């Protein structure tokens, strides 16, 4: 075909609406709780394989000449609850990878699998899944196989026709796929990704295949690299078939019907791109890079078929005189090495009805890429004839297939870009965003929001940079579809504050993080920050009676009835001052309690307030020693004094003051120190001055550094002194120590010596 304006007889959209109803899935079936693919004979696991075995309840009623295949048996500890035939995954297994160790997974009759993003990997040695959705009409059920939110990859169907079809999935009867990826599978014969076949047992009304929001990519076979659909009505909705290959025919998809049956292929907002047949020779019937059709009507609505390659019919090769309807779609940019009808090759007697479509006309499309949504798509570039070229009456398609009513389709991306964006809807699978759309951001609390990327295209304005509750740039304008159609908003809380959430048109990706918004309409977002709050508490030691009451900042009475940890009920705002005091001393029996570390600033969760209670002074045994390892110091030396403080008692010693003095004063300069224990502060400059906590039978070390200055005198002394709070008594300890170093001088006769 070489003209985009041919009009055939108008007919209604050729969707397959099957009357059989489906039961709504309840919370029954089987829940997969074990990862991987363990030996199904094990009784302590419930893997996907064991769960599928548990649901295979119709194998004795197939009635189509198949006997159960030798899949490894075993249900493990799977708890089949009845009620429906669903297989679900425990949330803890979401996104996990199942490497098949016992061959393909299989089922019969009726089953749905809800995948939670699980990946099932065939390892290149076996097909991933096989299913036969079969049954007798007198059964009060409709057989089907349904997959949701799952990926089937690296499958290999090897051998003759029966064994060599459907590398990722082979199915018979009725198949329903939603948000499913079939990628990187291979079949030695047909259907690299999927081989689907309708049943020929007199009950063809049970047949059908529906794909919604699926990706079929990177698969290969001798014939039909992506999908092979035999004898069954087939719908692709918001689905991408890309990068598949076949040696002989049908790089992307092959659809074949039977005489006398209403077998139909329907594409809605779908993309078929980059599929190839590799022999490129008429000897091997090398037809249909994108689609190959036999005895099947085709209905294409709001879809894009481009970049496919074959010897004949790079886009579509159709045979047997069946009708083809193309509306609001692109079939362009495909390649036929025969140079005959590269986009749409029609066999003798085939009829095409084409409305508002681009056939063999340069469509000016961007590359197959992630333009939003689940599957990759081709976005119309600026100036593309696809923009505003569609029939508005048909750009939103209502679909009812296999008994499932679908909502109005937005576009292939399904990300909220509603047509029409311009004067009319766009032709093809994707609606290009048009217009100038403002983004406003407001902030509550102490923090800022930055949005990226910043507006940079023609007609775009402003930018969200360091947006705060007061001041800042808090508006931007984004024009048309470009790389910034999805804007990422990043919150940064001020010190002591945190993000509590988003509202408006922005929703948090998860609590405490950024958000994103699609700019296809005016958008308004609000980020709310709240101040951090910190609990105040500590430990009580030595309390034997009752009546002790603590207070926080002169209020918030907290009765204490025994030793152990405590915390005040009301936390304090970040950077608030706190003071813990004793409102009432213990009365039964009477004791005197003291508080250590009772004052500070709530810039963290405080748990080190110590309340020490006793009938009298608390006995401790403390010691202090100081040594620089030297006997003589020369001017310019840089000694390090190790000050060791020990507690040899069974009680914790709180708030022990450690101080140092240097004699003669000024004989050490540039003093600095660090403490290895629980010290306040942990380091400092000048003479040592700190408060030290010592657990029972422990010690801490302080290192004091300085530089020696030349002085007159016989020695240089550095002393360390301990001072105990009044509620401690120590009669046997050592509370002071001195390190003395000789001070060299020069005699008048010129000889060195020691004074």
C-alpha positions in Angstrom: 0.0 0.0 0.0 1.3 3.5 -0.8 -1.6 5.8 -0.1 -3.0 6.8 3.3 -6.4 7.9 2.0 -8.1 4.7 0.7 -11.5 4.2 2.3 -13.2 0.8 2.3 -16.7 0.0 3.6 -17.1 1.2 7.2 -17.8 -1.5 9.7 -18.0 -1.8 13.4 -14.9 -2.4 15.4 -14.1 -6.1 15.3 -13.8 -6.8 18.9 -14.4 -10.3 20.3 -17.0 -10.2 23.0 -17.6 -13.6 24.4 -20.7 -14.2 26.4 -19.2 -16.6 29.0 -18.9 -14.9 32.3 -16.0 -15.3 34.8 -16.3 -15.7 38.5 -14.7 -12.9 40.5 -11.7 -14.1 42.4 -12.1 -14.2 46.1 -9.4 -14.4 48.7 -9.1 -18.1 48.4 -6.9 -20.5 46.4 -3.3 -21.0 47.4 -0.6 -18.6 48.7 3.0 -19.2 47.7 5.2 -18.9 50.8 8.5 -20.5 49.7 11.0 -19.0 47.2 12.7 -20.8 44.3 11.8 -24.2 42.9 12.5 -26.8 45.5 11.8 -30.5 44.9 8.0 -30.7 44.8 8.1 -33.9 46.8 9.2 -31.9 49.8 6.4 -31.4 52.4 7.8 -28.4 54.2 7.6 -25.8 51.4 4.9 -24.2 49.2 6.6 -23.1 46.0 4.9 -21.8 42.8 5.2 -25.3 41.3 3.6 -26.9 44.4 0.9 -24.3 44.5 0.0 -24.8 40.8 -0.1 -28.6 41.4 -2.5 -28.0 44.3 -4.9 -26.0 42.0 -4.9 -28.6 39.2 -8.4 -29.9 40.0 -9.8 -30.5 36.5 -7.3 -32.8 35.0 -9.7 -35.7 34.8 -12.3 -33.7 32.8 -10.2 -32.4 29.9 -11.9 -34.5 27.2 -9.6 -33.4 24.4 -7.2 -36.3 24.0 -4.5 -35.0 26.4 -3.4 -37.0 29.3 -1.6 -35.3 32.2 2.0 -34.6 31.3 4.8 -35.8 33.5 5.3 -32.7 35.5 6.9 -33.4 38.9 4.1 -34.1 41.4 3.8 -32.7 44.9 1.8 -30.1 46.7 4.1 -29.6 49.7 2.4 -27.8 52.5 0.4 -25.6 50.2 -3.0 -24.9 51.8 -5.6 -25.0 49.1 -8.6 -23.1 50.5 -11.0 -23.8 47.7 -13.5 -21.2 46.5 -11.5 -20.3 43.4 -8.4 -21.5 41.6 -6.0 -18.6 42.3 -2.3 -18.7 43.1 -1.1 -15.7 45.0 2.3 -14.8 46.4 3.2 -13.8 49.9 4.1 -10.1 49.9 7.6 -11.0 51.1 8.3 -12.8 47.8 7.3 -9.7 45.6 9.8 -9.1 42.9 11.8 -12.3 43.6 13.3 -14.6 40.9 12.3 -18.2 40.5 14.9 -20.3 38.6 13.2 -23.5 37.4 15.1 -26.6 38.5 12.5 -29.3 37.6 11.4 -28.3 34.1 8.3 -26.3 33.0 5.4 -25.4 35.2 2.1 -26.8 34.2 -1.6 -26.7 34.8 -5.0 -27.8 33.5 -8.6 -26.6 33.5 -8.8 -23.3 35.4 -6.2 -21.2 37.1 -5.2 -17.6 37.8 -1.7 -16.6 39.0 -1.2 -13.1 40.6 2.6 -12.6 40.4 3.5 -9.5 42.5 6.3 -8.8 40.0 7.9 -12.2 40.4 10.2 -13.4 37.6 10.1 -17.0 36.5 13.3 -18.0 34.7 13.6 -21.1 32.6 17.4 -21.0 32.5 17.4 -21.7 28.8 16.8 -25.4 29.4 13.0 -25.7 29.6 9.8 -24.0 28.6 8.6 -21.7 31.4 4.9 -22.6 31.5 2.3 -24.9 29.8 -1.5 -24.8 30.4 -4.5 -26.5 28.9 -7.7 -24.5 29.7 -10.1 -27.3 28.9 -13.4 -28.6 30.2 -16.8 -30.0 29.4 -19.7 -27.6 28.8 -21.8 -29.2 31.6 -19.3 -28.0 34.1 -20.5 -24.9 36.0 -17.2 -23.2 35.3 -15.4 -21.6 32.3 -11.9 -22.9 32.0 -9.2 -20.3 31.6 -5.5 -19.5 32.4 -4.8 -16.0 33.8 -1.5 -14.4 34.6 -1.1 -11.0 36.3 2.1 -9.0 37.2 4.6 -11.6 36.3 7.6 -12.1 33.9 8.4 -15.3 32.0 11.9 -15.3 30.7 14.8 -17.5 29.3 12.5 -20.4 28.4 13.4 -22.9 25.7 11.0 -25.2 24.0 13.1 -27.7 22.1 12.2 -30.6 19.8 9.4 -31.3 17.3 6.1 -29.5 17.0 4.5 -30.7 20.3 7.6 -30.0 22.3 9.1 -27.2 20.3 6.4 -24.5 20.5 6.0 -21.7 23.0 9.4 -21.0 24.6 7.9 -18.8 27.3 4.3 -20.1 27.4 2.2 -22.6 25.5 -1.6 -22.5 26.2 -4.7 -24.1 24.9 -8.3 -22.7 25.2 -8.5 -19.4 26.9 -5.6 -17.1 28.0 -5.7 -13.8 29.9 -2.5 -11.8 30.5 -2.4 -8.5 32.3 0.9 -6.6 33.0 2.9 -9.6 31.9 6.4 -9.6 30.4 7.4 -12.5 28.0 11.0 -11.8 27.2 14.1 -13.6 25.9 12.5 -17.0 25.3 13.2 -19.4 22.4 11.2 -22.1 20.6 12.8 -24.5 18.1 9.6 -24.6 16.1 6.8 -22.0 16.7 6.0 -19.2 19.0 9.2 -18.0 20.7 7.3 -16.1 23.4 3.8 -17.6 23.3 2.2 -20.4 21.4 -1.6 -20.1 21.9 -4.1 -22.6 20.3 -7.8 -22.7 20.5 -9.6 -25.9 21.2 -11.3 -27.8 18.3 -13.7 -29.9 20.3 -17.0 -28.3 19.4 -16.8 -25.7 22.1 -14.8 -23.0 20.4 -16.7 -20.4 22.4 -14.4 -21.3 25.2 -11.4 -20.0 23.2 -9.8 -16.5 23.3 -6.6 -14.7 24.1 -6.4 -11.2 25.7 -3.2 -9.3 26.5 -3.4 -6.0 28.3 -0.4 -3.9 29.3 2.0 -6.6 28.3 5.5 -6.7 26.7 6.5 -9.5 24.3 10.2 -8.8 23.5 13.5 -10.5 22.6 11.9 -13.9 21.8 12.9 -16.1 18.8 11.6 -19.2 16.9 11.7 -20.9 13.6 8.3 -19.3 13.0 6.4 -16.6 14.9 9.2 -15.1 17.1 6.9 -13.3 19.5 3.4 -14.8 19.5 1.7 -17.6 17.5 -2.1 -17.6 17.8 -4.0 -20.5 16.2 -7.8 -20.8 16.0 -8.6 -18.3 18.7 -9.8 -14.7 18.8 -7.0 -12.5 20.0 -6.8 -9.0 21.5 -3.8 -6.9 22.2 -4.6 -3.8 24.3 -1.8 -1.4 25.3 0.7 -4.1 24.5 4.2 -3.9 22.9 5.6 -6.7 20.7 9.2 -5.7 19.9 12.6 -7.1 19.1 11.4 -10.6 18.3 12.8 -12.7 15.4 11.8 -15.7 13.4 13.8 -17.5 10.7 11.0 -18.4 8.3 8.0 -16.1 8.9 6.2 -13.8 11.3 8.9 -12.0 13.3 6.4 -10.5 15.7 3.0 -12.3 15.6 1.3 -14.9 13.5 -2.5 -15.3 13.6 -4.3 -18.2 11.9 -7.9 -19.1 11.8 -10.1 -22.0 10.7 -12.7 -21.8 8.0 -16.2 -21.1 9.4 -14.9 -19.7 12.7 -15.0 -16.0 13.8 -11.3 -15.8 14.5 -10.2 -12.1 14.8 -7.0 -10.2 15.7 -7.7 -6.9 17.4 -5.0 -4.3 18.2 -5.9 -1.3 20.4 -3.3 1.3 21.4 -0.6 -1.3 20.8 2.9 -1.1 19.3 4.6 -3.7 17.0 8.1 -2.6 16.3 11.6 -3.9 15.5 10.6 -7.5 14.7 12.3 -9.4 12.0 12.4 -12.5 9.9 16.0 -13.4 9.3 16.2 -15.6 6.2 14.8 -12.9 3.9 14.1 -15.3 1.1 10.9 -16.3 -0.7 11.9 -19.9 -0.8 11.1 -20.2 2.9 7.8 -18.2 2.7 9.5 -15.3 4.5 6.4 -13.1 5.2 5.3 -10.7 7.9 8.0 -9.0 9.9 5.4 -7.5 12.2 2.2 -9.6 11.6 1.5 -12.6 9.4 -2.2 -13.5 8.9 -4.1 -16.5 7.6 -7.9 -16.8 7.5 -8.4 -14.2 10.1 -10.0 -10.7 10.1 -7.8 -7.9 11.5 -9.0 -4.8 13.3 -6.3 -2.2 14.2 -7.3 0.8 16.3 -5.0 3.6 17.6 -1.8 1.4 17.1 1.7 1.7 15.7 3.4 -0.8 13.4 6.8 0.3 12.4 10.5 -0.7 12.1 9.7 -4.4 11.2 11.6 -6.3 8.5 10.8 -9.3 6.3 11.1 -10.4 2.6 7.4 -9.7 1.9 5.2 -7.5 4.1 7.6 -6.0 6.5 4.7 -4.6 8.6 1.8 -6.9 7.8 1.5 -9.8 5.4 -2.2 -10.7 5.0 -3.6 -13.7 3.0 -6.9 -15.5 2.1 -9.1 -12.4 1.4 -10.1 -11.6 4.9 -11.1 -8.0 5.8 -8.6 -5.6 7.5 -9.7 -2.5 9.2 -7.2 0.2 10.1 -8.4 3.3 12.0 -6.3 6.1 13.6 -3.2 3.9 13.2 0.4 4.0 11.8 1.7 1.3 9.5 4.9 2.9 8.2 8.6 2.7 8.3 8.8 -1.1 7.8 11.1 -2.8 5.4 10.5 -5.5 2.8 13.7 -6.7 1.1 11.7 -7.6 -1.9 10.9 -3.9 -2.2 7.2 -4.7 -2.7 4.6 -3.4 -0.2 7.0 -2.9 2.8 4.3 -1.9 5.2 1.1 -3.7 4.2 1.1 -6.6 1.8 -2.4 -7.9 0.9 -3.0 -11.3 -0.7 -5.5 -11.8 -3.5 -9.0 -10.7 -2.5 -8.0 -9.2 0.8 -9.9 -6.0 1.6 -8.6 -3.1 3.7 -10.8 -0.4 5.2 -8.6 2.5 6.2 -9.6 5.6 8.1 -7.4 8.5 9.3 -4.3 6.4 9.2 -0.7 6.7 8.0 0.2 3.9 5.6 3.6 4.0 4.0 3.9 7.7 4.8 6.8 9.0 6.9 5.4 9.4 10.3 8.3 11.2 12.0 8.4 9.0 15.1 10.9 8.9 17.9 12.8 5.7 18.6 11.3 2.8 20.6 11.8 4.1 24.1 10.5 4.4 27.6 8.0 7.2 27.2 6.1 6.3 30.3 3.8 3.4 31.1 4.8 -0.3 31.1 5.9 -0.9 27.5 8.2 0.9 25.2 6.5 3.1 22.5 7.2 5.4 19.6 6.4 9.1 20.4 5.4 11.3 17.5 8.1 14.0 17.1 7.3 17.7 16.6 5.9 18.1 13.1 4.7 14.5 12.7 1.6 14.1 10.5 0.3 11.8 13.3 -0.2 14.8 15.6 -3.9 15.9 15.6 -4.6 13.6 12.6 -7.0 11.1 14.2 -10.7 10.8 14.1 -11.8 12.0 17.5 -14.9 9.8 17.5 -12.6 6.7 17.7 -9.5 7.8 19.6 -10.9 6.5 22.9 -11.8 2.9 22.5 -14.1 1.0 24.8 -13.2 -2.7 24.9 -15.2 -5.7 26.1 -13.3 -8.9 25.6 -13.6 -12.4 27.0 -16.3 -11.2 29.3 -14.1 -8.5 30.8 -15.2 -4.9 30.2 -12.2 -2.6 30.0 -12.4 1.1 30.8 -11.9 3.7 28.1 -8.3 3.3 26.9 -6.3 6.5 27.3 -3.3 5.7 25.2 -0.6 3.0 25.1 1.2 4.5 28.0 -1.8 4.6 30.3 -0.2 7.4 32.4 -3.0 9.9 32.3 -2.2 11.8 29.0 -5.8 11.9 27.8 -6.6 12.6 24.1 -7.0 15.0 22.5 -4.1 17.0 23.6 -4.3 19.4 20.7 -7.0 20.2 18.2 -7.6 16.5 17.6 -6.4 13.1 18.8 -3.1 11.8 17.5 -2.7 8.9 15.1 -1.0 5.8 16.6 -0.5 4.2 19.9 0.7 7.3 21.8 -0.9 10.7 22.3 1.8 13.4 22.4 1.4 15.9 25.2 0.6 19.4 23.9 0.1 22.8 25.6 1.8 24.9 28.3 1.1 23.4 31.7 1.9 25.2 35.0 3.4 23.5 38.0 2.9 25.1 41.4 4.6 23.9 44.6 3.9 25.1 48.1 5.8 24.1 51.2 4.6 23.9 54.8 7.1 23.8 57.6 10.9 24.1 57.5 12.3 22.5 54.4 12.7 23.0 50.7 11.6 21.3 47.4 13.5 21.2 44.1 12.0 20.0 40.9 14.0 18.5 38.0 14.4 18.8 35.1 14.0 22.5 35.0 12.0 24.0 32.1 14.3 24.5 29.2 12.3 24.2 26.0 10.7 26.8 23.8 8.0 28.7 25.6 8.7 27.1 29.0 9.0 29.3 32.0 10.3 29.5 35.6 11.6 26.6 37.7 11.1 25.1 41.1 14.4 25.8 42.9 14.7 25.7 46.7 11.0 26.3 47.2 10.2 27.2 50.8 7.3 28.2 52.9 8.5 31.8 52.6 10.2 33.0 49.4 11.8 30.8 46.8 10.8 30.0 43.2 7.7 27.9 43.3 6.2 27.9 39.8 7.2 26.5 36.4 5.6 26.1 33.0 6.2 23.0 30.9 5.4 23.0 27.2 4.6 20.0 25.0 6.0 16.5 25.1 9.7 16.4 25.9 12.1 14.8 28.4 10.5 16.7 31.2 7.0 15.4 30.8 7.6 13.6 34.1 8.9 15.9 36.8 10.7 14.6 39.9 10.3 16.6 43.1 13.0 16.2 45.8 12.3 17.4 49.3 15.1 18.4 51.7 14.2 18.9 55.3 16.0 21.4 57.5 18.1 20.1 60.4 15.7 18.8 63.0 12.7 18.5 60.6 11.3 15.8 58.4 8.9 15.3 55.5 5.5 14.1 56.6 3.9 13.8 53.1 2.6 15.2 49.9 -0.8 16.2 48.8 -2.4 17.7 45.7 -1.4 16.2 42.4 1.8 14.6 43.8 1.9 11.4 45.7 5.0 10.2 47.6 6.8 7.3 46.0 7.1 6.0 49.6 7.1 7.8 53.0 9.9 10.3 53.4 11.0 10.5 49.8 10.4 12.5 46.7 7.5 12.5 44.3 6.8 12.8 40.6 4.1 14.3 38.5 3.2 14.0 34.9 2.8 17.4 33.2 -0.1 17.0 30.9 -2.4 19.4 32.7 -2.0 22.2 35.4 -0.6 20.6 38.5 -0.3 21.7 42.1 1.7 20.0 44.8 2.3 20.6 48.5 5.0 19.2 50.6 4.6 19.2 54.4 7.5 19.2 56.9 7.2 18.8 60.6 9.7 19.4 63.4 11.4 16.3 64.9 10.5 15.4 68.4 12.7 13.6 70.8 11.9 11.6 74.0 13.7 12.4 77.2 14.5 9.6 79.6 17.3 7.7 81.3 17.8 5.2 84.1 17.1 5.0 87.9 19.7 3.3 90.1 19.6 2.3 93.8 15.9 3.1 94.4 14.4 0.8 97.1 11.3 2.7 98.1 8.4 4.6 96.6 7.3 8.2 96.3 10.0 9.4 93.9 8.6 11.9 91.4 10.6 13.4 88.5 9.8 16.5 86.5 10.7 17.7 83.0 11.2 21.4 82.7 9.3 22.0 85.9 6.2 20.0 84.9 5.2 16.7 83.4 5.3 14.8 86.7 6.6 11.2 86.4 6.2 8.8 89.4 9.1 6.3 89.6 8.5 3.0 91.5 11.7 1.1 91.0 15.1 0.8 89.3 15.3 0.7 85.5 14.7 2.9 82.5 12.2 5.7 82.4 10.9 8.2 79.8 8.6 11.2 80.0 5.4 10.8 78.0 5.7 14.0 76.0 8.6 14.3 73.6 10.3 17.7 73.1 10.7 19.6 69.8 14.1 19.6 68.2 16.6 22.0 69.8 14.4 22.6 72.9 16.2 22.9 76.2 15.4 20.2 78.8 16.0 20.0 82.6 15.1 16.9 84.6 14.6 17.5 88.3 13.4 15.8 91.4 10.0 17.0 92.5 9.6 14.6 95.4 12.2 12.4 97.1 11.4 8.8 98.0 9.5 8.4 101.3 9.1 4.7 101.9 11.8 4.3 103.0 13.3 7.7 102.8 16.2 8.0 100.4 18.1 10.9 98.8 18.3 10.8 95.0 20.6 12.8 92.7 20.5 13.5 89.0 23.3 13.3 86.5 23.2 14.5 82.9 19.9 16.1 83.7 20.3 19.2 81.5 20.8 19.6 77.7 19.3 20.3 74.3 16.9 17.9 72.6 18.8 17.6 69.4 18.7 13.7 69.6 16.7 11.1 71.5 17.9 11.5 75.1 18.3 8.4 77.2 21.3 9.1 79.4 19.7 11.0 82.3 20.8 9.2 85.5 18.9 9.2 88.8 21.0 7.8 91.6 19.3 7.0 94.9 20.9 5.9 98.2 20.4 5.9 101.9 23.7 7.6 102.2 26.8 8.4 100.1 27.3 5.8 97.3 30.7 4.0 97.7 33.0 4.0 94.7 36.7 3.3 94.3 38.3 5.6 91.7 41.9 6.0 90.5 43.7 8.3 88.2 47.2 8.0 86.6 49.1 10.2 84.1 52.2 9.4 82.1 53.8 10.7 78.9 56.4 7.9 78.7 59.3 10.4 78.9 61.7 11.5 81.6 63.1 14.6 79.8 61.5 17.1 77.5 63.3 19.5 75.1 61.8 22.7 73.7 59.8 21.8 70.5 59.0 18.3 71.7 55.3 17.2 71.3 54.5 14.8 74.2 51.3 12.9 74.6 50.0 12.4 78.2 47.9 9.4 78.7 45.5 10.0 81.6 43.8 6.8 82.8 40.7 7.0 85.1 39.4 3.7 86.6 36.4 2.6 88.7 37.1 -0.5 90.7 33.7 -0.6 92.5 30.4 -2.4 91.9 28.6 0.9 91.3 28.5 3.2 88.3 30.2 6.5 88.9 28.4 9.4 87.1 29.6 13.0 86.5 33.2 12.5 87.7 35.0 15.8 86.9 38.5 15.4 85.4 40.8 18.5 85.2 44.4 19.1 84.4 47.0 21.7 85.3 50.4 22.5 83.9 53.3 23.8 86.0 54.9 26.2 85.2 51.9 27.7 83.5 52.5 28.2 79.8 55.3 25.6 79.5 53.0 23.5 77.1 51.2 25.3 74.3 48.7 24.2 71.7 47.0 21.8 74.1 44.3 19.5 72.8 42.7 16.3 74.1 40.4 13.4 73.3 38.6 11.0 75.5 37.9 7.3 74.7 35.2 6.8 77.4 31.8 8.3 78.0 32.9 11.9 78.3 31.1 15.3 78.1 32.5 16.8 76.0 34.4 14.0 74.2 37.3 16.3 73.1 38.5 19.9 73.4 41.5 22.3 73.4 43.4 23.8 76.3 43.6 22.1 79.7 41.4 19.0 80.1 38.0 19.8 81.6 35.2 17.1 81.3 32.6 15.0 83.1 33.1 11.3 82.9 30.8 8.3 83.5 32.5 5.1 84.6 30.6 1.8 84.7 31.6 -0.7 87.4 35.1 -2.1 87.0 36.0 -0.1 83.9 38.4 2.6 82.9 38.6 5.5 80.4 41.6 7.2 78.8 42.2 10.8 77.9 45.1 11.8 75.7 46.5 15.3 76.1 48.8 16.7 73.5 51.0 19.8 73.5 54.2 21.4 72.4 57.1 22.1 74.9 58.2 25.7 75.4 61.6 26.6 76.8 61.4 27.7 80.5 63.6 28.2 83.5 63.2 25.7 86.2 64.1 22.2 87.1 61.0 20.3 85.9 57.7 20.5 84.1 54.7 19.0 85.9 51.3 18.0 84.4 48.7 17.0 87.0 45.3 15.3 86.7 42.6 15.7 89.4 39.3 14.0 90.0 36.3 15.6 91.7 33.4 13.5 92.9 29.8 14.7 93.2 28.6 15.0 96.8 26.5 11.8 96.6 29.7 9.6 96.3 32.2 8.6 98.9 35.7 7.3 98.2 38.1 6.6 101.0 40.5 4.3 99.3 40.9 5.7 95.8 43.5 8.0 94.2 42.1 11.3 93.0 45.2 13.1 91.8 48.4 12.2 89.9 51.3 14.1 88.4 53.8 13.4 85.7 57.2 15.2 86.0 59.7 15.7 83.3 63.3 17.1 83.8 63.9 20.4 82.1 67.5 20.5 80.4 69.5 23.8 80.8 72.8 24.9 79.4 75.6 25.8 81.9 77.8 28.9 81.3 80.8 26.7 80.6 79.0 25.5 77.5 78.4 22.0 78.7 74.9 20.5 78.7 73.5 19.2 81.8 70.4 18.6 83.9 69.4 21.1 86.6 
